[in-house]
Amino acid sequence: MSESCKKAYITTPIYYVNDIPHIGHAYTTIIADTLARYSRMAGLETFFLTGTDEHGQKIEEAAKKRGKSPKEYADEISGRFKALWDEFGISYDRFIRTTDEDHKLGVQAAFKKMYDKGDIYKDVYRGHYCISCEAFFTEMQLVDGEFCPECGKPTQIVEEESYFFRLSKYQEPLLKWYRENEKCILPKTRRNEVMRFVEGGLEDLSITRTSFDWGIKLPQEMNDPKHVMYVWLDALMNYLTALGYGTDEKLMDFWPARVHLIGKDILRFHAVYWPAFLMSLDLPLPKHIAAHGWWTRNGEKMSKSKGNVINPKEVADAYGLENFRYFMLREVPFGGDGDFSQKALIDRINSDLGNDLGNLLNRLIGMSSKYSDGAVSSAKVAELYPEELAELHASIDWLEPLLYEMQLHRYLEELWRPLSVANKAIDRYQPWVLMKEGKEEQALALLGLIANILAKVSVMLHPVMPQTTQTIARALGFTITPAAYEDLIVRKDLLSDFSVEKVPPLFPRIEEVRMAEAAPDVEAKQAEPKKAEKKAEKPIEGLITIDQFFETSLKVGTVVEAEEVPKSKKLLLLKVDLGEETPRQIVAGIKEWYAPADLLGTQVCVVANLKPAKLMGMLSEGMLLAAKDDEGLALIRPERPVAVGTAIG
Ligand code: ME8
């Protein structure tokens, strides 16, 4: 682990209990879980915190609507978050609730400390308040003089006695912190945004309310019982109280946090208010505040009223929890917004996971059982395949910094490079040919290379797909542990000799969408049809559904053998490697346009699930895709070489 400290404290936001968990919450939590798992595997003492944010007017009102007390209501929704994270195997060390007793005491202790220091004073507040966002806005920030710039709901003018935090005092220290710590806010573009905001001037912040009850009271010795704390002061403090701040401080040596993971919606609170509170408490500032982008569905914000909220459990049940984890991290560059699409998820499962990773393992299992009765050795790998091994280790060296910069999609992209090295090595050296030619040592060392690639990729993929990677490791005779990380990744050792254990296919191909599409969007239907919809007045005939399309399995393969069919003017007999145990035999009517020698080693696109047929007495197990015009026939080929067996779609 290159970041020096031996402890890592990783947090998610604590989620409001006025909403049920959806894929946005799951996204943040899964990223944080991945970082925590990596950090533990890399030998760091790790503390991973998540939880729920339960005070404030919004929750008080939501509870009232349901005829419940705020606490009863908070218990119910908080329980749902916790149950989901437990079901998802989220490896949190504490699930904090802002209604926890030690949290309340810690917040009061912090308030007292800031007050004694002179950073909190009493005055009268008059401002525009949005209940939904629990935030005040200036006249200038309001939309049309009334509506909240964040959520669009009407704001209220609130005038009340309030305690204020001297935020203005921290304007310069904050700017200094941003300037001196290039990576304090990630992605870096967000740091610029925050700096512009702070340079615009900071006003003191109202941090107590008298207009509602459901919150933490001021410390008793302040003798001012009508005030409760502003929810954001209460909520942000969870990052400290979870470590025992103000009560039993035995975990405080985890502070400062390695990373506060958040969505971009709450950046201002974390990147401006929070460090200012910490400075006031004389505590060090977090190393990183990392803000990811927003998940939408069909380009729209998800909301309960639109009925388009995606339930993460439904996705996990339909497509597999770990596949879903991989997809979320791989699909969208960290910081950018992403639109959830089942088609994109299916593509990632079938292509990245099924073809690139799963097939490679199947090929190793198949070939090793055929050539060496399952025995695999690393003994000759370094000597016979030094370039491939160097490429593998070069990719791995890149990975950790990518993780620390929250470039999770690039981390996974880079991690797939060694898989492509392995798939290409098989195509290039063709172990079945080596075996035929009696070059057994080379063939078996190639299997050793593939096993080591799979092993190291599994270790680095482990934090994202904890169980699947243990299954791969089991097939390769080891278990993923911090010790295995140390050996295979840090010391770059190779696997000890082992006998391959056959495991069932890890990523069975998914042919069709498995979840119902979003319920009709009532609001959108009532709105003006969009331009694109207007254009599509005349329906295109013969349309098929995505399910129908996926009924055809199209794959890329490499021609490994080609010869003419005797006595036929039209036919060539081909063997095409589709990443399966043995190449497919395909009889293709392309002899008029292609000579066998031109085809050898080139890639073609194959209909892979066609019923086998006999042509001139020869079995044909697929069909090549081609286009024919006046000038003749042209085979359809990928624009660049891709791994054999890659699905087209
Ligand atoms: O803001 N896409 O809680 P919250 C991506 N209690 N991420 C999303 C998302 C989406 N569509 N929707 C929600 C609060 N999130 C406060 C936090 S912390 C001291 C207090 C995720 O329930 C994302 O992480 O509104 C976002 O920042 C968080 O949920 C907001 O959760």
Residues whose N, C-alpha, C, O or C-beta is under 5 A from the ligand:
A	BS01	ME8	P13 I14 Y15 Y16 G24 H25 T28 D53 A235 L236 I262 G263 K264 I266 G293 W294 W295
